[in-house]
Amino acid sequence: MGISNRMKMMSVAVVAAGVGLGAWVMSGQQPAEAADMVVYKSPTCGCCAAWIEHVKANGISVDVREAYDLDPIKAKMGVPGDMQSCHTAMIDGYVVEGHVPANDIKRLLKERPQAAGISVPGMPMGSPGMEQDGAKDPYDVVLFGPQGYKLFSSYD
């Protein structure tokens, strides 16, 4: 492709972006906050829905995307097998895997450690979304990434 064709394509892209921005401004919609979370979950998972309500109640807006097979999503996001749980989320460049308390998500975004994300592996009773019958298991929130694993917080 010649330089003039590339320039034409770039001009079209800029104009299209401007038209899209103009339509957005005219609609009165607000841009998504950097802290908006996208959650991938099974359509049949009740504990995922309860965790989403916990996150929303703590001021984090959520975009839910349902899928029956989350394995490809977890693989694409780099969630190690031993860190996996029932749902996977993305927020401001970080992966949030499983029943992570909202205060830990907020702490992650405030501290901004070098990591891929945080996880509550498995589905421990008593974690947000897993509060059935008052049962409570101790659990950890684990920071994970290329550097390995690090304890982020613990709950008893």
Contacts in CASP RR format, 6 or more apart in sequence:
PFRMAT RR
TARGET T0000
AUTHOR 0000-0000-0000
METHOD contacts of the structure
MODEL  1
MGISNRMKMMSVAVVAAGVGLGAWVMSGQQPAEAADMVVYKSPTCGCCAA
WIEHVKANGISVDVREAYDLDPIKAKMGVPGDMQSCHTAMIDGYVVEGHV
PANDIKRLLKERPQAAGISVPGMPMGSPGMEQDGAKDPYDVVLFGPQGYK
LFSSYD
1 9 0 8 1.000
24 31 0 8 1.000
32 61 0 8 1.000
33 61 0 8 1.000
34 92 0 8 1.000
35 60 0 8 1.000
35 61 0 8 1.000
35 91 0 8 1.000
35 92 0 8 1.000
35 109 0 8 1.000
36 60 0 8 1.000
36 61 0 8 1.000
36 62 0 8 1.000
36 63 0 8 1.000
36 91 0 8 1.000
37 55 0 8 1.000
37 60 0 8 1.000
37 61 0 8 1.000
37 62 0 8 1.000
37 63 0 8 1.000
37 89 0 8 1.000
37 90 0 8 1.000
37 91 0 8 1.000
37 96 0 8 1.000
37 105 0 8 1.000
38 62 0 8 1.000
38 63 0 8 1.000
38 65 0 8 1.000
38 89 0 8 1.000
38 90 0 8 1.000
38 91 0 8 1.000
39 48 0 8 1.000
39 52 0 8 1.000
39 55 0 8 1.000
39 62 0 8 1.000
39 63 0 8 1.000
39 64 0 8 1.000
39 65 0 8 1.000
39 87 0 8 1.000
39 88 0 8 1.000
39 89 0 8 1.000
40 65 0 8 1.000
40 66 0 8 1.000
40 67 0 8 1.000
40 70 0 8 1.000
40 73 0 8 1.000
40 87 0 8 1.000
40 88 0 8 1.000
40 89 0 8 1.000
41 48 0 8 1.000
41 49 0 8 1.000
41 52 0 8 1.000
41 64 0 8 1.000
41 65 0 8 1.000
41 66 0 8 1.000
41 67 0 8 1.000
41 70 0 8 1.000
41 86 0 8 1.000
41 87 0 8 1.000
41 88 0 8 1.000
42 48 0 8 1.000
42 66 0 8 1.000
42 67 0 8 1.000
42 68 0 8 1.000
42 70 0 8 1.000
42 86 0 8 1.000
42 87 0 8 1.000
43 66 0 8 1.000
43 68 0 8 1.000
45 86 0 8 1.000
45 87 0 8 1.000
47 86 0 8 1.000
47 99 0 8 1.000
47 123 0 8 1.000
47 129 0 8 1.000
47 130 0 8 1.000
48 86 0 8 1.000
48 87 0 8 1.000
50 128 0 8 1.000
50 129 0 8 1.000
50 130 0 8 1.000
50 131 0 8 1.000
51 87 0 8 1.000
51 98 0 8 1.000
51 99 0 8 1.000
51 128 0 8 1.000
51 129 0 8 1.000
51 130 0 8 1.000
52 62 0 8 1.000
52 64 0 8 1.000
53 129 0 8 1.000
54 101 0 8 1.000
54 102 0 8 1.000
54 128 0 8 1.000
54 129 0 8 1.000
55 62 0 8 1.000
55 102 0 8 1.000
55 105 0 8 1.000
55 128 0 8 1.000
56 62 0 8 1.000
57 102 0 8 1.000
58 102 0 8 1.000
58 103 0 8 1.000
58 106 0 8 1.000
59 102 0 8 1.000
60 91 0 8 1.000
60 102 0 8 1.000
60 105 0 8 1.000
60 106 0 8 1.000
62 89 0 8 1.000
67 73 0 8 1.000
70 87 0 8 1.000
70 88 0 8 1.000
73 88 0 8 1.000
74 81 0 8 1.000
74 84 0 8 1.000
74 88 0 8 1.000
74 97 0 8 1.000
77 88 0 8 1.000
77 90 0 8 1.000
77 95 0 8 1.000
77 116 0 8 1.000
78 95 0 8 1.000
78 116 0 8 1.000
79 88 0 8 1.000
79 95 0 8 1.000
79 97 0 8 1.000
79 116 0 8 1.000
79 119 0 8 1.000
79 144 0 8 1.000
80 144 0 8 1.000
82 121 0 8 1.000
83 97 0 8 1.000
83 119 0 8 1.000
83 121 0 8 1.000
83 142 0 8 1.000
83 144 0 8 1.000
83 149 0 8 1.000
84 97 0 8 1.000
84 119 0 8 1.000
84 121 0 8 1.000
84 122 0 8 1.000
85 97 0 8 1.000
85 98 0 8 1.000
85 99 0 8 1.000
85 119 0 8 1.000
85 120 0 8 1.000
85 121 0 8 1.000
85 122 0 8 1.000
85 123 0 8 1.000
86 98 0 8 1.000
86 122 0 8 1.000
86 123 0 8 1.000
87 97 0 8 1.000
87 98 0 8 1.000
88 95 0 8 1.000
88 96 0 8 1.000
88 97 0 8 1.000
88 98 0 8 1.000
89 95 0 8 1.000
89 96 0 8 1.000
89 97 0 8 1.000
89 98 0 8 1.000
90 96 0 8 1.000
91 105 0 8 1.000
91 109 0 8 1.000
92 109 0 8 1.000
94 108 0 8 1.000
94 109 0 8 1.000
94 115 0 8 1.000
94 116 0 8 1.000
94 117 0 8 1.000
94 118 0 8 1.000
95 116 0 8 1.000
95 117 0 8 1.000
95 118 0 8 1.000
95 119 0 8 1.000
96 105 0 8 1.000
96 108 0 8 1.000
96 117 0 8 1.000
96 118 0 8 1.000
96 119 0 8 1.000
97 117 0 8 1.000
97 118 0 8 1.000
97 119 0 8 1.000
97 120 0 8 1.000
97 121 0 8 1.000
98 119 0 8 1.000
98 120 0 8 1.000
98 121 0 8 1.000
98 122 0 8 1.000
98 123 0 8 1.000
99 120 0 8 1.000
99 122 0 8 1.000
99 123 0 8 1.000
99 124 0 8 1.000
99 127 0 8 1.000
99 128 0 8 1.000
99 129 0 8 1.000
99 130 0 8 1.000
100 118 0 8 1.000
100 119 0 8 1.000
100 120 0 8 1.000
100 127 0 8 1.000
100 128 0 8 1.000
100 141 0 8 1.000
101 127 0 8 1.000
101 128 0 8 1.000
101 141 0 8 1.000
101 153 0 8 1.000
101 155 0 8 1.000
102 128 0 8 1.000
104 118 0 8 1.000
104 141 0 8 1.000
104 152 0 8 1.000
104 153 0 8 1.000
105 118 0 8 1.000
107 152 0 8 1.000
107 153 0 8 1.000
108 117 0 8 1.000
108 118 0 8 1.000
108 143 0 8 1.000
108 152 0 8 1.000
113 143 0 8 1.000
114 147 0 8 1.000
115 143 0 8 1.000
115 144 0 8 1.000
115 145 0 8 1.000
115 147 0 8 1.000
115 150 0 8 1.000
116 144 0 8 1.000
116 145 0 8 1.000
116 146 0 8 1.000
117 143 0 8 1.000
117 144 0 8 1.000
117 145 0 8 1.000
118 141 0 8 1.000
118 142 0 8 1.000
118 143 0 8 1.000
118 144 0 8 1.000
118 152 0 8 1.000
119 141 0 8 1.000
119 142 0 8 1.000
119 144 0 8 1.000
120 127 0 8 1.000
120 139 0 8 1.000
120 140 0 8 1.000
120 141 0 8 1.000
120 142 0 8 1.000
121 142 0 8 1.000
123 130 0 8 1.000
124 130 0 8 1.000
124 137 0 8 1.000
124 138 0 8 1.000
124 139 0 8 1.000
125 131 0 8 1.000
125 132 0 8 1.000
125 134 0 8 1.000
125 135 0 8 1.000
125 136 0 8 1.000
125 137 0 8 1.000
126 132 0 8 1.000
126 134 0 8 1.000
126 135 0 8 1.000
126 136 0 8 1.000
126 137 0 8 1.000
126 139 0 8 1.000
127 139 0 8 1.000
127 155 0 8 1.000
138 154 0 8 1.000
138 155 0 8 1.000
138 156 0 8 1.000
139 154 0 8 1.000
139 155 0 8 1.000
140 151 0 8 1.000
140 152 0 8 1.000
140 153 0 8 1.000
140 154 0 8 1.000
140 155 0 8 1.000
141 151 0 8 1.000
141 152 0 8 1.000
141 153 0 8 1.000
141 154 0 8 1.000
141 155 0 8 1.000
142 149 0 8 1.000
142 150 0 8 1.000
142 151 0 8 1.000
142 152 0 8 1.000
143 149 0 8 1.000
143 150 0 8 1.000
143 151 0 8 1.000
143 152 0 8 1.000
144 150 0 8 1.000
END
